[in-house]
Amino acid sequence: MKINYNNTISRYSIDFSKVPQPYRQLFKKYIKTRLVVQQSISFSTAICYLNRLSFFFTFLKDKHPEWKELNDLSRMDIEEYIEYLRHSTIKKGKYLINPDHNYVNRFLIDLKTFISYIQKFEWEEAPTKSVISLLSIEDIPKKKRAKADEIKYIPDEVWEQLVFHINELSSEHIPIILLMEATGFRISDVLSLKIDCLVNQEDGWWIIGDQRKVSYKNHKVPISEEIANVVLAQQELTKKRYSLDTNPKKYLFPVLKGKRMGNPISQDSIKLNLNKLANRCNIKDKDGEIYWFKNHAFRHRYGVNLINNGMNILHVQKLMAHASPEMTLVYAQIHDQTLRDEWEKARDNGAVRLDTHGEVIVADLAQQAEENGVELEWIRHNMDSIRLDHGFCVKSPKLHCDFLEQTLEPPCIKNNCRSFHVDKTFLDYYQEQIFKMEADIEVYKKSGRLRSIELIEPKLKRYKELASGLLHTGGIFGLEKPRREYVGDEREKVMQNV
């Protein structure tokens, strides 16, 4: 039976020895059911579960050496485990660290998922007490999102050093690194490229490859002629050195011999050799420390560079095969840039938005920005970068987006986001969406799908309000800056000083 396996990693098996007895068989059963039978997790996720849950099983073995199952697990056990987890050291790469909020968050979520699962299917080893009474949502610290200046991308000064010393790397690794930087593909997707991945069209060269993580087939991105020449040279080399017997799946970067023959080069070997080069050639970051390379940092570099060079965020979303523009906002380290022509056209057309209660508020954009301290110059200089498909997000990149992970519907509208704004350039979008929803409702009526109508009508009503505001008002903008940008205690402190 096939499983969801990433063949660019060198690990082929799961070592359960770190899970202490008597919990090893239970954990094996859990992984087998989810990975092999249901195929609801990937091989990599199974490895993560092994590393995190073995920590819990080890704690439990030390506390209750007489236990054979989890039936008697109590709330006190969970509280003691959380305390134990917070004061332990965890291996991260080559370092031992104290787990931060994000680590504790992930460990406890995995534990809650595990307990919920074995209780749901009534496994005899499951705790008698419900998972809700054992581990509550309040126990799990909220995951902290990286700020713009914390995004782990390869900065220009490090990239320039790498390029200067790149010929000291193995010749088989150089084109891989260049393609990671030039395409924004994940390392696994670069290594899984096929020999025929290069396409030359009237508008230039393109790379085509699958995006495995999001199940996106034949994703296409433009590349320069210089990078195309690198790929052409690799194609000739691969065709010359490999046959159908040694490279049956026609990878661009296959392994020639050994147990991995016919598979792509291992992604671990790329990171390993990059960091050997950094130490050997003294490649340093801005603080003078030897730079530690991570393969995914090349993808982050691609996204940040596109945003910083003024590309429309929807175009960046498409190039990076993100499921929503909210995911792409992670890369929005926005630099000041030339005033956009689109802004000049948009500023006189009026704007609409919904307040925190879902009601329309009327105001002139420029006047509202001036009166309430909105950074109008910042908005002007970055208008194209903050444009979504359904409006503008003018939240400062220094502030966290509370709705970043919500992707099923535009979360800005659904949650009456204070930093969401719409102008008349979006009128066609809303009219088209209204037309589609009304057509869907007619279909639902004929088929008797009343629940579907109930679900779609609130969204239709909201879109009609926005479209009506764009058509009939002089412009609708946002709340005053303290109410728009701050919440909770922050808002109270700011309002006292206004």
C-alpha positions in Angstrom: 0.0 0.0 0.0 1.4 3.4 -1.0 1.6 6.2 1.6 2.2 9.9 1.4 6.0 9.8 1.3 8.5 12.5 0.4 11.2 10.7 -1.5 13.6 13.7 -1.2 14.3 12.8 2.4 16.8 10.1 3.2 14.8 8.5 6.1 12.9 5.4 5.1 11.8 4.0 8.4 10.3 5.0 11.8 12.3 4.0 14.9 9.9 3.4 17.7 12.6 2.5 20.3 12.4 6.0 21.9 8.8 5.3 22.9 9.0 3.4 26.2 7.2 0.2 27.0 4.3 -0.4 27.6 3.2 2.4 25.3 5.1 1.4 22.2 2.5 -0.9 20.7 -0.2 1.7 21.3 1.8 4.3 19.5 2.6 1.9 16.7 -1.1 1.2 16.3 -1.9 4.9 16.2 0.7 5.7 13.5 -0.2 2.7 11.4 -3.9 3.6 11.4 -3.4 7.2 10.5 -0.4 6.8 8.1 -1.1 3.5 6.4 -4.8 2.7 6.8 -6.5 6.1 6.7 -3.5 8.0 5.1 -4.6 11.1 7.0 -1.0 12.2 7.8 2.2 12.2 5.9 5.4 10.3 6.7 7.0 13.5 7.9 4.1 14.2 10.2 4.4 10.7 11.6 8.0 11.5 12.5 6.9 14.7 14.2 4.3 12.8 16.3 7.0 10.3 17.3 9.4 13.0 18.5 6.7 14.9 20.4 4.5 12.2 21.9 7.5 10.1 23.0 8.3 13.0 25.3 4.9 12.5 27.0 5.2 8.7 27.2 8.6 9.0 28.8 7.2 11.4 31.4 4.3 9.0 32.1 6.6 6.0 32.3 8.7 7.8 35.0 5.7 8.9 37.0 3.6 5.7 36.8 6.0 2.8 36.1 3.3 0.3 37.0 0.9 1.5 34.3 0.1 -0.7 31.2 -2.3 1.7 29.5 -3.7 5.2 29.8 -7.0 4.4 31.5 -6.2 6.2 34.7 -4.8 9.3 33.2 -5.9 12.3 35.3 -6.0 16.1 35.1 -3.3 16.2 37.6 -1.0 14.1 35.4 -1.6 16.5 32.5 -0.9 19.6 34.7 2.4 18.0 35.9 3.3 17.1 32.3 2.8 20.7 31.2 5.0 21.9 34.0 7.6 19.3 33.1 7.5 20.2 29.5 8.0 23.9 30.1 11.1 23.2 32.2 12.7 20.6 30.0 15.3 20.9 27.3 14.4 19.8 23.7 16.8 19.1 20.8 16.4 21.5 17.9 18.9 20.6 15.2 22.3 20.5 16.8 21.2 22.5 19.9 19.4 21.9 23.1 16.8 24.6 23.9 14.1 25.4 26.4 10.8 25.1 24.6 9.1 28.4 23.9 5.3 29.1 23.5 5.3 27.6 20.0 7.0 24.4 21.0 4.6 23.9 24.0 1.7 24.7 21.7 2.7 22.0 19.2 3.5 19.3 21.8 0.1 19.9 23.6 -1.9 20.0 20.4 -0.4 16.7 19.3 -1.2 15.2 22.6 -4.8 16.4 22.6 -5.2 15.1 19.0 -3.8 11.7 20.1 -6.1 11.4 23.1 -9.1 12.6 21.2 -8.4 10.0 18.4 -8.1 6.9 20.6 -11.2 8.0 22.6 -13.2 8.6 19.5 -12.6 5.1 18.2 -13.0 3.6 21.8 -9.6 2.0 22.0 -9.3 -0.1 25.2 -6.1 1.7 26.1 -7.7 5.2 26.0 -8.1 7.3 29.2 -11.5 6.9 31.0 -11.9 10.7 31.5 -12.8 12.7 28.4 -10.1 14.7 26.7 -12.0 17.9 27.4 -11.7 17.3 31.2 -8.0 16.3 30.8 -6.6 19.0 28.5 -8.5 22.2 27.8 -7.9 24.8 25.2 -6.7 27.2 27.9 -3.7 24.9 28.6 -2.4 25.4 25.1 -0.5 28.7 24.7 -1.4 30.7 21.6 1.1 30.2 18.9 3.2 33.3 18.2 3.4 34.3 14.6 6.7 35.6 13.2 7.0 39.3 12.8 8.1 40.7 9.5 11.6 41.3 10.7 11.8 37.7 12.1 11.1 35.9 8.8 13.9 33.4 8.3 14.9 34.4 4.8 18.4 34.6 3.3 19.4 38.3 3.3 21.2 39.9 0.4 24.5 40.1 2.2 24.5 36.4 2.9 23.3 35.6 -0.7 26.2 37.6 -2.1 28.7 35.7 0.0 27.2 32.4 -1.1 27.3 33.4 -4.8 31.0 34.4 -4.4 31.9 31.0 -2.9 29.3 28.9 -4.8 31.9 27.2 -7.0 33.4 25.6 -3.9 30.2 23.5 -3.6 29.7 20.2 -5.3 28.8 20.7 -9.0 25.6 18.6 -8.5 24.4 21.0 -5.7 25.0 24.3 -7.4 22.0 24.2 -9.9 19.7 23.1 -7.1 20.6 26.1 -5.0 20.2 28.5 -7.9 16.8 27.0 -8.7 15.6 27.3 -5.1 16.5 31.0 -5.1 15.1 31.7 -8.6 11.8 29.8 -8.4 10.6 29.9 -4.8 9.9 26.2 -5.0 10.2 24.2 -1.8 13.4 22.1 -1.7 11.4 18.9 -2.1 9.7 20.3 -5.2 13.0 21.5 -6.8 14.6 18.0 -6.2 11.5 16.4 -7.7 11.6 18.3 -11.0 11.5 16.2 -14.1 13.9 16.4 -17.0 11.3 18.1 -19.2 10.5 20.8 -16.6 11.8 23.7 -18.7 9.5 25.4 -21.2 10.3 28.2 -23.6 7.4 30.4 -24.7 7.0 33.6 -26.6 7.2 35.5 -23.3 10.3 33.8 -22.0 11.4 30.7 -20.0 9.3 28.9 -17.4 9.8 26.1 -14.9 7.0 23.6 -14.5 6.8 21.3 -11.5 4.4 19.8 -8.9 3.9 21.5 -5.5 3.6 18.4 -3.4 2.6 20.1 -0.1 -0.6 21.7 -1.6 -1.2 18.9 -4.2 -0.8 21.5 -7.0 0.2 19.8 -10.3 2.2 21.4 -13.0 2.8 24.7 -11.2 4.6 27.2 -13.5 6.9 30.1 -12.7 9.0 32.4 -14.9 12.8 32.3 -14.8 15.6 34.3 -16.4 17.6 33.2 -19.4 20.6 32.7 -17.1 18.7 30.2 -14.9 17.3 28.5 -18.0 20.8 27.9 -19.3 21.6 26.3 -15.9 18.7 23.9 -16.4 19.6 23.2 -20.0 23.1 22.2 -18.9 21.7 20.0 -16.2 19.3 18.3 -18.6 22.1 17.4 -21.0 24.2 16.1 -18.1 21.3 14.0 -16.7 20.5 12.5 -20.1 24.1 11.7 -20.7 24.8 10.1 -17.3 21.6 8.3 -16.6 19.4 5.7 -18.4 15.8 4.6 -17.9 17.1 1.8 -15.6 19.0 4.2 -13.3 16.5 7.1 -13.6 13.1 5.5 -14.4 11.0 8.5 -13.2 13.1 10.9 -15.2 14.2 13.2 -12.4 16.3 16.2 -13.2 18.5 15.6 -10.1 18.6 11.8 -9.6 21.0 9.8 -7.6 23.4 7.7 -9.7 24.1 4.8 -7.3 23.6 3.3 -3.9 20.3 2.5 -2.1 18.8 5.8 -3.3 19.6 5.2 -6.9 16.7 6.4 -9.1 15.4 8.8 -6.4 16.1 12.5 -6.2 19.1 13.8 -4.3 18.4 14.0 -0.6 17.4 17.4 0.7 19.4 16.9 3.9 22.6 16.7 1.8 21.9 20.2 0.5 21.6 21.8 3.9 24.6 19.8 5.2 26.9 21.0 2.4 25.7 24.6 2.6 26.5 24.8 6.3 29.9 23.1 5.7 30.6 25.8 3.1 29.5 28.6 5.5 31.9 27.4 8.1 34.7 26.8 5.7 34.4 30.1 3.9 33.3 32.2 6.9 29.9 33.2 5.5 28.5 35.6 8.2 25.2 37.3 8.9 24.9 41.1 9.7 25.8 40.4 13.3 29.1 38.8 12.4 27.9 35.2 13.3 28.5 32.2 10.9 25.2 31.9 9.0 23.2 28.7 9.5 21.5 27.7 6.2 18.0 26.2 6.1 16.6 25.0 2.8 13.2 26.7 3.3 14.9 30.1 3.8 15.5 30.2 0.0 11.7 30.1 -0.5 11.3 32.9 2.0 13.9 34.9 0.2 11.9 34.6 -3.0 8.7 35.7 -1.4 10.2 38.7 0.5 12.1 39.9 -2.6 8.9 39.9 -4.8 7.0 41.8 -2.1 9.8 44.3 -1.5 10.1 44.9 -5.2 6.5 46.0 -5.4 4.8 42.9 -6.9 1.0 42.7 -6.4 0.4 40.3 -3.5 -2.0 38.2 -5.6 0.7 37.7 -8.2 3.0 36.6 -5.4 0.4 34.3 -4.1 0.0 32.7 -7.5 3.8 32.3 -8.1 4.2 30.7 -4.7 1.1 28.5 -5.0 -0.3 29.7 -1.7 -3.9 28.8 -0.9 -4.9 32.3 0.1 -3.5 35.9 0.0 -3.4 35.8 3.8 -0.6 33.2 3.7 1.4 35.5 1.4 1.1 38.4 3.8 3.8 36.6 5.9 6.3 37.9 3.3 5.0 41.5 3.4 8.1 43.2 4.6 7.0 46.3 2.7 9.6 48.9 1.7 8.8 52.5 0.6 8.5 52.6 -3.1 7.3 54.9 -6.0 3.7 56.2 -5.8 1.4 53.8 -7.7 -0.7 55.0 -10.5 -3.5 52.7 -9.2 -3.6 54.7 -6.0 -4.1 58.0 -7.8 -7.1 56.4 -9.6 -8.5 54.8 -6.5 -8.3 57.7 -4.1 -11.0 59.8 -5.9 -13.4 56.9 -6.3 -14.6 56.5 -2.8 -14.2 53.5 -0.5 -16.3 51.2 1.6 -15.8 49.0 4.6 -17.7 47.4 7.5 -17.1 48.4 11.1 -16.7 46.0 14.0 -20.5 45.6 14.2 -20.8 45.0 10.4 -22.3 48.4 9.8 -21.2 50.8 7.0 -19.2 53.9 8.0 -19.1 57.0 5.8 -16.0 59.2 5.4 -13.5 60.7 2.9 -10.4 58.6 2.6 -7.8 61.3 2.7 -9.6 63.4 5.3 -10.2 60.3 7.5 -6.5 59.3 7.2 -5.4 62.8 8.2 -7.8 63.3 11.1 -7.2 59.9 12.6 -3.5 59.4 12.1 -3.6 56.7 9.4 -0.2 56.5 7.7 -1.4 57.8 4.4 2.0 58.1 2.8 2.8 54.5 3.8 -0.5 53.4 2.2 0.2 55.4 -1.0 3.7 54.0 -1.3 2.6 50.4 -0.8 -0.9 50.2 -2.3 -0.1 47.5 -4.8 1.5 45.3 -2.2 -1.4 45.4 0.2 -4.1 44.8 -2.5 -6.1 41.6 -2.0 -8.7 40.2 -4.4 -11.5 41.7 -2.4 -10.1 44.9 -0.9 -7.1 46.5 0.8 -5.4 45.4 4.0 -3.8 48.5 5.6 -2.7 46.9 8.8 0.8 47.8 9.8 3.2 45.0 9.1 4.3 45.3 12.7 0.9 44.1 13.9 -0.3 40.5 14.0 -3.2 39.5 11.8 -5.8 37.7 14.0 -7.4 36.0 11.0 -4.3 34.9 9.1 -5.1 31.2 9.2 -8.7 31.5 8.1 -8.9 30.7 4.4 -12.4 29.3 3.6 -14.0 32.8 3.1 -12.4 36.2 3.0 -11.7 36.6 6.8 -11.5 40.4 6.5 -15.2 40.6 5.7 -16.4 37.7 7.8 -14.7 39.2 10.9 -15.3 42.9 10.2 -11.6 43.5 10.3 -10.7 47.0 11.3 -7.9 47.3 8.8 -9.9 46.1 5.7 -11.0 48.7 3.1 -12.6 48.6 -0.3 -12.8 51.2 -3.1 -14.6 51.4 -6.4 -11.9 49.5 -8.3 -13.3 46.4 -6.6 -16.9 47.0 -7.7 -16.7 44.5 -10.6 -15.4 41.8 -8.3 -18.4 42.2 -5.8 -21.0 42.4 -8.6 -19.6 39.3 -10.2 -19.6 37.4 -6.8 -23.2 38.6 -6.2 -24.3 37.3 -9.6 -22.7 33.9 -8.9 -24.2 33.6 -5.4 -27.7 34.5 -6.7 -27.3 31.9 -9.5 -26.3 29.3 -6.9 -29.3 30.1 -4.7 -31.6 29.5 -7.7 -30.0 26.1 -8.2 -30.3 25.3 -4.5 -34.0 26.2 -4.5 -34.7 23.8 -7.4 -32.9 21.0 -5.6 -34.4 21.7 -2.2 -31.0 22.4 -0.6 -32.4 24.8 2.0 -29.3 24.5 4.3 -27.0 25.7 1.5 -29.2 28.7 1.0 -29.1 29.5 4.7 -25.3 29.4 4.6 -24.8 31.6 1.5 -27.4 34.3 2.3 -25.4 36.1 5.0 -22.4 36.4 2.7 -24.7 37.6 -0.2 -26.2 40.3 2.1 -22.8 41.5 3.2 -21.5 41.7 -0.4 -24.6 43.6 -1.5 -24.1 46.1 1.3 -20.5 46.7 0.1 -21.5 47.0 -3.5 -24.3 49.4 -2.6 -21.9 51.5 -0.6 -19.5 51.7 -3.5 -22.3 52.8 -5.9 -24.2 55.3 -3.8 -21.9 56.8 -1.1 -19.2 59.4 -1.3 -16.7 57.0 0.3 -16.5 54.8 3.4 -13.3 54.2 5.3 -12.3 53.0 8.7 -12.3 53.6 12.4 -10.1 56.1 14.1 -6.5 54.7 14.5 -6.6 53.6 18.1 -9.8 51.6 17.6 -8.6 50.3 14.2 -5.1 49.1 15.2 -5.3 48.1 18.9 -7.4 45.8 20.9 -8.0 44.9 24.6 -5.5 46.5 27.1 -3.6 48.0 24.2 -6.6 50.0 23.1 -7.4 51.3 26.6 -3.8 52.5 27.1 -3.7 54.2 23.7 -7.2 55.8 24.1 -6.2 57.3 27.4 -3.4 59.2 25.7 -5.4 60.3 22.7 
